Amino acid sequence: MGVVYHGNYLQFLEIGRVEWLRSLGISYKSMEENGIMLPVISLLINYRKSAVYDDLITVVTRLKKTPTVRIEFDYEIYNEKGELLIEANTVLAFLDIKSKRPIRCPEYLLTTLGE
């Protein structure tokens, strides 16, 4: 069909989150090594226009509010013409890897956000 499969946008959102963390000097891998995982517990996507093959896309990722036991992001994905392709929102929970129980946002992330 020449357009990007709708499920691929979920991967684009994940890349946006990982790169958002990296821009703060935090790697998702290091969070997992420190016993924290962030599963998605809510996802909302509004498709506006399809990306086509070979489009260069831009993923804009914004933290919606100060994290607690959850962290919420808003996203916009644009094509190279600057056209809005999707708007999305995800909510993730901070979980202890061993117990799989919710935990509060790590202090180092809150401190980094406060700078």
Buried (B, 14 or more C-beta within 10 A) or exposed (E): EEEBEEEEBBEBBBEBBBEBBEEEEBEBEEBEEEEBBBEBEEEEBEEEBBBEEEBEBEBEBEBEEEBEEBBBBBBBBBBEEEEEBBBBBBBBBBBEEEEEEEBEBBEBBEEEEEE
